[in-house]
Amino acid sequence: MAKISAKSETPQFFASTPYTYSISDSVALRIHSDTKPQNMKTASLQKGLILLYNGAEVVGEGTGFGVPIGKYSDETFFSGSSFLQVHKQENSVIICKEFLMDMIARDKFRNLKLENMKLRRKIDSVSLLYQKHKRLAQFILHAKGLLFKFGVESVFIRTSPKGKVIVTYTIDRNRILVKLSFSRLDRNNLQKVFVLNEQGAHFFRKYSDSEGLKLDDEEIGAWDGVTAQSAKISDKKDRIAFSLKNVEGTMLWRGREVVKGSLNWIGLDYELNPEDDQFEYEIEIFV
Protein backbone atom coordinates (compact mmCIF):
# COMPACT_ATOMS: atom_id res chain seq x y z
CA MET A 1 0.00 0.00 0.00
CA ALA A 2 1.32 3.40 -0.96
CA LYS A 3 2.26 5.85 1.77
CA ILE A 4 3.00 9.55 1.61
CA SER A 5 6.00 10.95 3.39
CA ALA A 6 5.18 13.50 6.09
CA LYS A 7 7.76 15.85 4.53
CA SER A 8 6.23 15.73 1.06
CA GLU A 9 4.96 19.07 -0.27
CA THR A 10 4.39 18.04 -3.89
CA PRO A 11 1.42 16.18 -5.36
CA GLN A 12 1.60 12.40 -5.23
CA PHE A 13 0.00 10.40 -8.03
CA PHE A 14 -1.50 6.93 -7.90
CA ALA A 15 -2.35 4.55 -10.73
CA SER A 16 -4.07 1.51 -9.23
CA THR A 17 -2.80 1.70 -5.66
CA PRO A 18 -5.24 3.01 -2.98
CA TYR A 19 -4.38 5.75 -0.51
CA THR A 20 -5.48 5.23 3.09
CA TYR A 21 -5.84 7.88 5.80
CA SER A 22 -6.08 6.68 9.43
CA ILE A 23 -8.56 8.45 11.70
CA SER A 24 -8.06 6.20 14.73
CA ASP A 25 -6.62 2.78 15.56
CA SER A 26 -9.75 1.12 14.15
CA VAL A 27 -11.18 3.60 11.60
CA ALA A 28 -9.70 4.83 8.32
CA LEU A 29 -10.66 6.37 4.98
CA ARG A 30 -9.53 5.02 1.62
CA ILE A 31 -9.72 6.12 -1.99
CA HIS A 32 -9.00 4.21 -5.19
CA SER A 33 -8.07 5.54 -8.61
CA ASP A 34 -9.82 2.61 -10.30
CA THR A 35 -13.31 1.18 -9.69
CA LYS A 36 -12.41 -0.85 -6.61
CA PRO A 37 -13.98 -2.20 -4.53
CA GLN A 38 -15.90 -3.94 -7.28
CA ASN A 39 -18.97 -5.06 -5.38
CA MET A 40 -22.23 -6.06 -7.04
CA LYS A 41 -24.10 -3.40 -9.06
CA THR A 42 -21.53 -0.63 -8.65
CA ALA A 43 -18.56 -2.81 -9.63
CA SER A 44 -17.80 -0.84 -12.81
CA LEU A 45 -18.31 2.62 -11.27
CA GLN A 46 -15.80 4.96 -9.70
CA LYS A 47 -16.02 5.34 -5.92
CA GLY A 48 -15.41 8.23 -3.57
CA LEU A 49 -13.95 7.99 -0.08
CA ILE A 50 -14.81 4.70 1.60
CA LEU A 51 -14.68 3.78 5.27
CA LEU A 52 -12.62 1.01 6.85
CA TYR A 53 -13.18 -0.59 10.23
CA ASN A 54 -10.36 -2.72 11.67
CA GLY A 55 -8.78 -2.83 8.23
CA ALA A 56 -11.88 -4.04 6.37
CA GLU A 57 -13.69 -1.91 3.79
CA VAL A 58 -17.29 -1.44 4.94
CA VAL A 59 -18.64 0.30 1.84
CA GLY A 60 -20.58 -2.73 0.62
CA GLU A 61 -22.22 -1.88 -2.71
CA GLY A 62 -22.20 1.83 -1.81
CA THR A 63 -20.40 4.44 -3.89
CA GLY A 64 -18.48 6.08 -1.05
CA PHE A 65 -18.48 9.77 -0.12
CA GLY A 66 -18.72 12.60 -2.64
CA VAL A 67 -19.67 10.84 -5.88
CA PRO A 68 -21.46 12.88 -8.59
CA ILE A 69 -24.29 11.75 -10.84
CA GLY A 70 -25.79 13.81 -13.67
CA LYS A 71 -29.41 13.26 -14.67
CA TYR A 72 -30.07 14.52 -18.21
CA SER A 73 -33.36 14.60 -20.11
CA ASP A 74 -32.55 11.33 -21.90
CA GLU A 75 -30.00 9.51 -19.74
CA THR A 76 -28.40 9.46 -16.30
CA PHE A 77 -24.60 9.62 -16.39
CA PHE A 78 -22.20 7.98 -13.94
CA SER A 79 -18.41 7.85 -13.76
CA GLY A 80 -16.35 4.86 -14.85
CA SER A 81 -12.98 6.62 -15.27
CA SER A 82 -10.99 9.01 -13.12
CA PHE A 83 -7.72 10.76 -12.41
CA LEU A 84 -6.48 10.85 -8.82
CA GLN A 85 -4.06 13.21 -7.10
CA VAL A 86 -3.11 13.17 -3.42
CA HIS A 87 -1.22 15.89 -1.56
CA LYS A 88 -0.24 15.85 2.12
CA GLN A 89 0.02 19.26 3.75
CA GLU A 90 0.93 19.54 7.45
CA ASN A 91 -1.82 17.71 9.40
CA SER A 92 -4.32 17.45 6.55
CA VAL A 93 -4.54 15.55 3.28
CA ILE A 94 -5.96 17.00 0.07
CA ILE A 95 -7.32 14.49 -2.43
CA CYS A 96 -8.45 15.60 -5.88
CA LYS A 97 -10.40 13.11 -7.96
CA GLU A 98 -11.63 13.93 -11.46
CA PHE A 99 -14.74 11.89 -12.26
CA LEU A 100 -15.22 11.43 -16.00
CA MET A 101 -18.98 11.10 -16.60
CA ASP A 102 -18.80 8.32 -19.17
CA MET A 103 -21.20 5.56 -18.04
CA ILE A 104 -24.95 5.02 -18.42
CA ALA A 105 -27.15 2.36 -16.84
CA ARG A 106 -28.97 -0.41 -18.67
CA ASP A 107 -30.92 -3.40 -17.44
CA LYS A 108 -30.16 -6.79 -18.82
CA PHE A 109 -31.52 -10.33 -18.79
CA ARG A 110 -28.45 -12.52 -18.46
CA ASN A 111 -26.36 -11.33 -21.42
CA LEU A 112 -29.23 -9.64 -23.30
CA LYS A 113 -29.62 -5.89 -22.82
CA LEU A 114 -33.17 -4.66 -22.27
CA GLU A 115 -33.27 -1.51 -24.43
CA ASN A 116 -37.05 -1.51 -24.86
CA MET A 117 -38.31 1.94 -23.80
CA LYS A 118 -41.64 0.59 -22.53
CA LEU A 119 -39.80 -1.82 -20.24
CA ARG A 120 -37.50 0.97 -19.00
CA ARG A 121 -40.54 3.12 -18.20
CA LYS A 122 -42.07 0.24 -16.24
CA ILE A 123 -38.85 -0.14 -14.23
CA ASP A 124 -38.88 3.62 -13.55
CA SER A 125 -42.53 3.42 -12.44
CA VAL A 126 -41.61 0.71 -9.92
CA SER A 127 -38.96 3.02 -8.48
CA LEU A 128 -41.50 5.85 -8.16
CA LEU A 129 -43.99 3.47 -6.53
CA TYR A 130 -41.28 2.48 -4.05
CA GLN A 131 -40.69 6.12 -3.09
CA LYS A 132 -44.35 7.13 -2.77
CA HIS A 133 -45.79 4.10 -0.98
CA LYS A 134 -43.61 3.15 1.96
CA ARG A 135 -45.88 0.28 3.04
CA LEU A 136 -44.96 -1.52 -0.19
CA ALA A 137 -41.23 -1.05 0.29
CA GLN A 138 -40.42 -4.54 1.57
CA PHE A 139 -42.63 -6.18 -1.05
CA ILE A 140 -40.87 -4.27 -3.83
CA LEU A 141 -37.44 -5.08 -2.40
CA HIS A 142 -38.46 -8.75 -2.38
CA ALA A 143 -39.53 -8.41 -6.03
CA LYS A 144 -36.16 -6.84 -6.87
CA GLY A 145 -34.47 -9.81 -5.22
CA LEU A 146 -36.46 -12.25 -7.32
CA LEU A 147 -35.59 -10.37 -10.52
CA PHE A 148 -31.92 -10.60 -9.61
CA LYS A 149 -32.25 -14.30 -8.77
CA PHE A 150 -33.68 -14.98 -12.23
CA GLY A 151 -30.99 -13.02 -14.04
CA VAL A 152 -32.39 -9.48 -14.38
CA GLU A 153 -29.84 -6.96 -13.17
CA SER A 154 -28.49 -3.50 -13.90
CA VAL A 155 -25.41 -3.09 -16.03
CA PHE A 156 -23.40 0.04 -16.80
CA ILE A 157 -22.02 0.65 -20.27
CA ARG A 158 -19.41 3.16 -21.42
CA THR A 159 -20.53 5.99 -23.69
CA SER A 160 -19.42 9.40 -24.95
CA PRO A 161 -18.65 11.41 -21.79
CA LYS A 162 -20.56 14.46 -20.63
CA GLY A 163 -17.39 16.06 -19.34
CA LYS A 164 -16.04 15.68 -15.83
CA VAL A 165 -16.75 16.68 -12.24
CA ILE A 166 -13.74 17.59 -10.11
CA VAL A 167 -14.10 16.61 -6.45
CA THR A 168 -11.65 17.79 -3.79
CA TYR A 169 -11.62 16.10 -0.39
CA THR A 170 -9.74 17.85 2.40
CA ILE A 171 -9.34 15.49 5.34
CA ASP A 172 -8.35 16.88 8.73
CA ARG A 173 -8.56 14.27 11.48
CA ASN A 174 -12.23 13.22 11.60
CA ARG A 175 -13.63 15.92 9.29
CA ILE A 176 -13.89 15.87 5.51
CA LEU A 177 -14.53 19.03 3.51
CA VAL A 178 -15.91 18.05 0.10
CA LYS A 179 -15.87 20.53 -2.80
CA LEU A 180 -17.32 19.73 -6.23
CA SER A 181 -16.71 21.77 -9.36
CA PHE A 182 -19.09 21.38 -12.31
CA SER A 183 -17.37 23.90 -14.58
CA ARG A 184 -16.22 21.13 -16.95
CA LEU A 185 -19.56 19.30 -17.05
CA ASP A 186 -21.86 19.56 -20.09
CA ARG A 187 -24.96 21.46 -18.92
CA ASN A 188 -27.09 20.96 -22.06
CA ASN A 189 -30.34 19.22 -21.02
CA LEU A 190 -28.97 18.62 -17.52
CA GLN A 191 -31.96 18.31 -15.19
CA LYS A 192 -30.51 17.30 -11.83
CA VAL A 193 -27.20 16.66 -10.13
CA PHE A 194 -26.85 14.23 -7.24
CA VAL A 195 -23.93 13.83 -4.84
CA LEU A 196 -23.87 10.38 -3.25
CA ASN A 197 -22.52 9.66 0.22
CA GLU A 198 -22.94 5.93 0.68
CA GLN A 199 -21.43 3.09 2.68
CA GLY A 200 -22.47 -0.53 3.30
CA ALA A 201 -25.92 -1.34 4.69
CA HIS A 202 -24.86 -4.62 6.28
CA PHE A 203 -22.45 -2.73 8.54
CA PHE A 204 -24.30 0.60 8.99
CA ARG A 205 -27.83 0.01 10.26
CA LYS A 206 -28.95 3.03 12.30
CA TYR A 207 -30.19 6.52 11.40
CA SER A 208 -30.71 9.50 13.70
CA ASP A 209 -31.07 13.24 13.21
CA SER A 210 -31.18 16.55 15.05
CA GLU A 211 -34.99 16.44 15.20
CA GLY A 212 -34.81 13.33 17.39
CA LEU A 213 -35.85 10.81 14.75
CA LYS A 214 -34.28 7.38 15.21
CA LEU A 215 -34.64 4.53 12.73
CA ASP A 216 -33.17 1.04 12.39
CA ASP A 217 -32.67 -1.15 9.32
CA GLU A 218 -35.83 -1.29 7.14
CA GLU A 219 -37.36 1.67 8.98
CA ILE A 220 -34.83 3.95 7.27
CA GLY A 221 -36.53 3.52 3.89
CA ALA A 222 -35.06 3.73 0.40
CA TRP A 223 -35.48 7.39 -0.54
CA ASP A 224 -36.86 9.82 2.05
CA GLY A 225 -36.25 13.53 2.45
CA VAL A 226 -34.36 14.78 5.50
CA THR A 227 -35.86 17.92 7.07
CA ALA A 228 -33.55 17.99 10.11
CA GLN A 229 -30.56 20.32 10.27
CA SER A 230 -28.20 17.32 10.48
CA ALA A 231 -28.40 13.55 10.08
CA LYS A 232 -26.20 10.69 11.24
CA ILE A 233 -25.72 7.07 10.16
CA SER A 234 -23.99 4.56 12.44
CA ASP A 235 -23.37 0.87 12.89
CA LYS A 236 -25.53 -1.19 15.24
CA LYS A 237 -23.07 -0.89 18.14
CA ASP A 238 -22.27 2.82 17.64
CA ARG A 239 -18.59 2.12 17.05
CA ILE A 240 -18.44 4.35 13.97
CA ALA A 241 -20.79 6.92 12.42
CA PHE A 242 -20.85 9.66 9.81
CA SER A 243 -22.89 12.85 9.84
CA LEU A 244 -23.93 15.41 7.20
CA LYS A 245 -25.88 18.67 7.37
CA ASN A 246 -28.71 20.03 5.29
CA VAL A 247 -27.38 22.72 2.96
CA GLU A 248 -29.54 25.66 1.89
CA GLY A 249 -30.66 25.41 -1.73
CA THR A 250 -30.31 21.63 -1.87
CA MET A 251 -32.34 18.59 -0.89
CA LEU A 252 -30.88 15.93 1.42
CA TRP A 253 -32.16 12.38 1.04
CA ARG A 254 -31.63 9.34 3.24
CA GLY A 255 -31.79 5.77 1.98
CA ARG A 256 -30.94 2.14 2.68
CA GLU A 257 -31.46 -0.97 0.53
CA VAL A 258 -30.44 -4.57 1.10
CA VAL A 259 -31.09 -7.33 -1.44
CA LYS A 260 -28.87 -10.40 -1.22
CA GLY A 261 -26.31 -10.45 -4.01
CA SER A 262 -27.59 -7.20 -5.52
CA LEU A 263 -28.06 -4.20 -3.19
CA ASN A 264 -26.11 -3.25 -0.07
CA TRP A 265 -25.99 0.51 0.48
CA ILE A 266 -26.96 3.18 2.98
CA GLY A 267 -26.41 6.87 2.56
CA LEU A 268 -27.21 10.56 2.70
CA ASP A 269 -27.40 12.00 -0.81
CA TYR A 270 -27.72 15.60 -1.96
CA GLU A 271 -29.90 16.77 -4.84
CA LEU A 272 -28.55 19.98 -6.39
CA ASN A 273 -29.64 22.71 -8.76
CA PRO A 274 -28.12 21.78 -12.16
CA GLU A 275 -27.15 25.42 -12.71
CA ASP A 276 -24.77 25.48 -9.74
CA ASP A 277 -21.10 25.80 -10.70
CA GLN A 278 -19.86 24.31 -7.44
CA PHE A 279 -21.02 22.73 -4.20
CA GLU A 280 -19.36 22.39 -0.81
CA TYR A 281 -20.26 20.44 2.31
CA GLU A 282 -18.70 18.71 5.31
CA ILE A 283 -18.75 15.15 6.61
CA GLU A 284 -17.94 14.40 10.24
CA ILE A 285 -16.76 10.93 11.26
CA PHE A 286 -17.46 9.76 14.81
CA VAL A 287 -15.28 7.07 16.39
N, C-alpha and C positions, 0 to 999 in steps of 0.2 A: 504494500500500500504506500502510495506516495505521501511524503511529508514535506512541509515547508519550513525552511529554516527560520528561526525567530529573528535573524538579522536581515532577512531578505526584504528589499524595498522595491523590487521590480516584479512585474507580473509573472506569474508562473502558469504554464500551459499544460493541459492534460489531454491526452488522446482518448484512451479507453480506461484509464486508471481513475478510481473515485477519489475524492478528497473528503476527509472526515474531520469534523470539529467536535471536540469533547466538551460537553457542558458540565458533567459530573462524572463520578466513577462509573455510573451505570447508564447514563444518558448521553447520546451524541447525535449530531446531524451529519448527513452525508449527501453528496451530490455526484451524479454521474454525467459524463459527456455523451454517453450513448443511451440506449433505451432501457438499460437495466434499472431496477430489477424487472425481468420480463415475466410478469405474473398475469395470467388469464387474459381478460379482454384488453387491457392496456399494454400488453407485451411489446407492441410495435411503436408505442408513443414515448416521447420524451417526458422525463419526470423532473420535478422541482426538488427542493430539499426534502429528504425523508428522515424519519426518526429511527434511532436505534436504541434498543434497551438490552443491556448486558451483551452487547456485541451483535445482536440479531436485528435485522431490518424488520420493522413492524408496520410497513406501509401497505402490506397486503396487495390488493388490486388498485389501491388509490394512486393518484398522480403525484402526490407530494405537495409541498407548499409553493404557491406562486406560479401556477401554470396557466397560460392564457388559452382561450378558445374564442374564435371569431364566428359568429352566426351571420351568414349572408342570406340574401333572399332566396337563393337556390340551394346552397350547401352550407354545412358547418365544417369549419376548418380547424384541424389539430396540428400539432407539431411532431414530425418524425425525425427531424435533423436539428443539430445545434452546434454552436461553437462555445466553448467554455474557457473562462479566464479566472484565475484565482490570485488574489493579492493580499498578503498579510501586512498589516500596518499597526504597529504597537500592540494593543490588546485586542484589536478587532480584526476580522477577516472580511474582505470585500470579494464577493463572487459575482461575476457577470456572465449570464448565460443568454445567448441569442437563440431564440426559438424560431426556426423557419416553419412557417405555416403551410405545410405541404402534404397534409394527409386529410382524407375525407372518410366518413364511415359508410359501410355497406353491410347489409345483412346477407348471410349466405346459408344455404342448406347443404351441408357437407362441403363439397368443392364447387357447388353451383351458386353463383351470385344471384341475389334476388333484386333485380333492377326494376321490377314492375312498380310503377308509380302508385297504383291502387293499393298494392300490398304495403308500400312504404307509408302511405297515408293511414292505413289501418294500424300499423305499428305505432305511429305518432299518436293516434287517437287513444291507444291503450295507455301510453305515457301520460296523456292529459287526464284520462280517467283516474289513473293512479294518484295524480296530484290533487284532484278535486274531491275524490271520495275516499277518505281515509279508512273507512270501515272495510273497504275492499282491498286494502293494501296487501295483507297477507295472502289473500286469494290470488292476486295478480302476481305477487312474488313467486307463489307456488307454480303458477302457469308459466312464468319465465323459466323456472327450473326445469319444467317438463320440456319446454322448447329446446333448452340447451341439451337435455338428456337425449333428445331425438335428433340432434345434429343441427339445430338452428342457432346460430350465434353471430355476433357482430364481428366484422372484419374491417380493418383500416387499409386503404389503398393509397399509394402515392400519386400525386397529381401536380399540376402547375401551381407553384406557391403563390400565396397572396401577400408576399413580403415577409417581414419578420417582426417579432416583438422582443425588445431587449429588456431583460429583467435583471435588476441588481439587488443582491441580498447583502446587507451589511449585518454581520453577526457580532454581537458584543455580549459575551457571557450567555445569559438566558433570553436575550431579546434579539429579534430579527426585524430589521427595517427592510421592507420590500418596496422597490420602485419599479414601475413598468413604464416603458416608453413605446408609444404606438406611432411614432413619427414615420416609421418605415413600413407601416402596414397599409395595404390597399383599402381605402375607405369606400370605394364604389359599391353600392348596394349592401353595405355593412349595416346590419340591424341591431345587433347586440354584441357585447364583449363580456365574457365571463372570466373570472380569475379563480381557479380551483385551489383549495387548501385541504387536501385529503390525506388520510392515513388509513391503516387497516382496521376493519370493523370487528374482526375476531379479537383483536387486542384492546381497542378502544370501544367502550360500551356504555359510557355515561355522558349525559349532557346536562349542563346547568347554565343559568344566566343571571344577570344582575336584577332581573325582575322576580327572582325566586323560583323560577320554573326548574324542575328536576325531572329528567326522563332517563329510562334505561332501555337498552336494546331496541325492540320493535316499537316502543313508544316514541322514539325519536322521529320516525317517519322518513320518507324518501326525499321530500322536497317541500319544506315549510319555511315561511318567512320568519326572520328573527326581528322582533320589535324592541328587544332589550338593548341597552347601551353597549353591553359586552356579553359574550357567550364563551363557554369553556367546554372542552371535550376531554375526558380522562378515561383511564383504564378502570377496571372494576374495583381494584384495590387502591386507587388514588396514588399510585407510585409515580405517575407521569401524566401531565396534562398540557394542553395548549389552548390559548385564549386569543380571540380577536374582538375588535370593536366595530360597531356600526359606524360607517363613514357617511357624512352628509352627501346627498346627491347620488347615492348608490343603494342597492338592495342587497341585504345579507340573507343568505339561505342556509339552512341546516339540512343535512341528509345522512341517511345510513341505509345500506342495502347489503344483504347477505344471501347469496344463492350458491350452494355447493358447486365448486368447479367453475363458477362464472362470475359472481359478484362478491366483492369483499372490500367495501370502502365506507368511510365515514368522514364527513367534512363540513366546513363552513366556507361557502362560495359566494363571491361578490358578483353582482350583475351591474355593469357599468353603462354609461351613456356612450354610444359608439363615436360620438364627436370629441370625446376627451382625448387630449394628446398624451396625457400621462396620468398615472394613478399611484398613490403611495399609502401604505398602511403598515401596521406593526403587529408582530406575533410575539406573544410571551410564552415561554416554556416554563412549566412548574415541575420541580423535581424534589 
